[in-house]
Amino acid sequence: MSLLTYVQNGLTAVSKEIAETKYPEIVFPQFVYVDQQTAVGITEKLHYGADEHGSLDDGLITTGTSTLDQVEVGFTPKRSYIVPWAKSVTWTKPELEQGKLLGLNLDTAKIMALNKNAQQTLQKVAFLGHAKDGRLTGLLNSKDVSVHTLKGAAAGAKVQAMDFDKAVAFFKEMFLAGLEKTKRIEAPNTFAIDAMDLAHLALTQRANTDTTALEFLTKSLSAAAGREVAIKALPSNFGSRVTDGKTRAIVYVNSKEHVIFDVPMTLTVLEAKEKGLLAYESGLRMAFGGVTFIEPESALYVDY
């Protein structure tokens, strides 16, 4: 068996592991629907949001009606640019020869490390876009989503400095502003905030009770929305990497009809090839876009 075959056999065996391995810190699918509809080679995708225009005070008919009132429906396209991505890893001939001689399977630690790097890349893109391509924006820095300036009791305060009452005021204002943004049609169902701020809410108790701010807010906001509302911790320090000196939170409707992250080509193992005189190379390839707010009125940023 040649060294090339030895490498390729090892990569074939690890392909399933790459597809199935889950990293606990990779959480972006909890925040945005990931569209993995396969479309290899495309450079952009279009998503359409429907605009309906029609009176609610017409439509009645009589025995003499021959012409019906109409509802006008327009479709607003949202363009998602798709970019290819690939990285490689290398094995030297001496390390492969030694492994083959000893009857060992290919050391796949390198390709699995690359797999983790790829997943981390997707996570960063999902929240912040990609630094090398400004067309790709994430959940926290879309140009289509407006920023709400806090005006109430929590204005100018950091969440980690808030007591129970100020924390409630902060989320109440965010929720009501998000609801108003949708023209009161649909209540937001997700808040995404800095992980340290979420921890503060979980540790801040209402006076003379065992109820934490996080427990109270989750229950109260769900009641106000008429459905389950989640307050989620943003991974890493993504919330503080959007605006200088401030932290960004987002309140939004988290559903595939409202916001979507395109990954039309999932991770694929590249065929092994010789690299120069003393090495073999393989890698991973994928394609992704940014996060698209199909209904940007369903989301709102707050910088604090």
JOKAQUI-V641780 format. One record per backbone hydrogen bond with DSSP energy under -0.5 kcal/mol. NH is the residue of the N-H (numbers start at 1). CO is the residue of the C=O. If there is no record, write none. Layout:
BEGIN
NH/CO ; NH/CO
END
This chain:
BEGIN
6/2 ; 7/3 ; 8/4 ; 9/5 ; 10/6 ; 11/7 ; 12/8 ; 13/9 ; 14/10 ; 15/11 ; 16/12 ; 18/14 ; 19/15 ; 20/16 ; 21/17 ; 24/22 ; 26/23 ; 27/25 ; 30/27 ; 31/28 ; 32/28 ; 33/259 ; 35/33 ; 35/261 ; 36/34 ; 39/264 ; 42/39 ; 45/80 ; 47/78 ; 49/76 ; 51/74 ; 52/50 ; 53/72 ; 65/62 ; 72/53 ; 72/70 ; 74/51 ; 74/72 ; 76/49 ; 76/74 ; 77/75 ; 78/47 ; 79/77 ; 80/45 ; 81/79 ; 82/43 ; 83/288 ; 85/286 ; 87/284 ; 89/282 ; 91/280 ; 93/278 ; 96/92 ; 97/93 ; 98/94 ; 99/95 ; 100/96 ; 101/97 ; 102/98 ; 103/100 ; 104/99 ; 108/106 ; 112/108 ; 113/109 ; 114/110 ; 115/111 ; 116/112 ; 117/113 ; 118/114 ; 119/115 ; 120/116 ; 121/117 ; 122/118 ; 123/119 ; 124/120 ; 125/121 ; 126/122 ; 127/123 ; 128/124 ; 129/124 ; 129/125 ; 130/133 ; 130/136 ; 133/130 ; 136/133 ; 137/135 ; 139/126 ; 140/127 ; 141/138 ; 145/142 ; 148/301 ; 150/148 ; 155/152 ; 157/154 ; 161/158 ; 162/159 ; 167/163 ; 168/164 ; 169/165 ; 170/166 ; 171/167 ; 172/168 ; 173/169 ; 174/170 ; 175/171 ; 176/172 ; 177/173 ; 178/174 ; 179/175 ; 180/176 ; 181/177 ; 182/178 ; 182/179 ; 183/180 ; 184/179 ; 185/182 ; 189/252 ; 190/252 ; 191/230 ; 192/250 ; 193/232 ; 195/234 ; 198/194 ; 199/195 ; 200/196 ; 201/197 ; 202/198 ; 203/199 ; 203/200 ; 204/200 ; 205/203 ; 206/211 ; 209/206 ; 213/201 ; 213/204 ; 214/201 ; 216/212 ; 217/213 ; 218/214 ; 219/215 ; 220/216 ; 221/217 ; 222/218 ; 223/219 ; 224/220 ; 225/221 ; 226/222 ; 227/222 ; 230/189 ; 232/191 ; 232/230 ; 234/193 ; 234/232 ; 238/235 ; 240/237 ; 241/238 ; 246/243 ; 248/239 ; 249/302 ; 250/192 ; 251/300 ; 252/190 ; 253/298 ; 254/252 ; 255/253 ; 258/255 ; 259/255 ; 260/292 ; 261/33 ; 262/290 ; 263/35 ; 265/287 ; 268/285 ; 270/283 ; 273/281 ; 275/279 ; 276/274 ; 279/275 ; 280/91 ; 281/273 ; 282/89 ; 283/270 ; 284/87 ; 285/268 ; 286/85 ; 287/265 ; 288/83 ; 289/262 ; 291/137 ; 292/260 ; 293/291 ; 294/258 ; 294/292 ; 295/258 ; 296/293 ; 298/295 ; 299/296 ; 300/251 ; 301/146 ; 302/249 ; 303/148 ; 304/247
END
